[in-house]
């Protein structure tokens, strides 16, 4: 069983749902990125705009001001960086600063320049499925089919814009305009997404459908245990990468999954 890559989440925002405000100062953000790397992250996913419902919108310039110094400092330390943005200008500047992956939660729909910009950079491109933020009420008749079909349309648009197919990663976008039942159905269908032959990224970390398994009032960090279990299951199902806040817990879960799958010490 090949181990999925681990993307450590680094939100340089005042208002992300689980870690907003913790890493807004550049020094604190860089220190956290280095901590994620020491914990075993293969990539640090740096974002400067919260996707939570009702989050204050940021201009691309504000977003770039938050993330670029952090990207540059982490790259200078030898960290492989992914940039979590829907804005072409931020993606371009981050890749110029050394980021190697563009992680676009809009799947190329938010900024009409994004696909061409990514094509020109040579970066890897994560196409995430989203019809809206967490909490947006979307009713799916067949969530797996609809997400898979829309992802294929987004991939086709990316390829048409010049991004080589092998540089594209797909992500079902857990929690984005999806309820708990939708998220569990998508996780159950992970093998089908992997069977497309595309690399699949899973972003379940600390999301509300995992929080719903915990007692009322449980702290955010209590969601790291169910997150790590999802990481192990995603590994079993052949995911290419998992995006998590608690990298150490996920690395441990992936060690267990690999040993249990292979029967080796
Ligand atoms: N989720 C969030 C942000 N970025 N990117 C990808 N590719 N997949 C996700 O599921 C995803 C993402 C929201 O979570 P956060 O506020 O904890 O970063």
Boltz pocket constraint, residues with backbone or C-beta under 6 A from the ligand:
constraints:
  - pocket:
      binder: B
      contacts: [[A, 9], [A, 11], [A, 16], [A, 17], [A, 18], [A, 47], [A, 50], [A, 51], [A, 52], [A, 84], [A, 103], [A, 104], [A, 105], [A, 126], [A, 128], [A, 171], [A, 173], [A, 174], [A, 201], [A, 202], [A, 203], [A, 204], [A, 205], [A, 206], [A, 243]]
      max_distance: 6.0
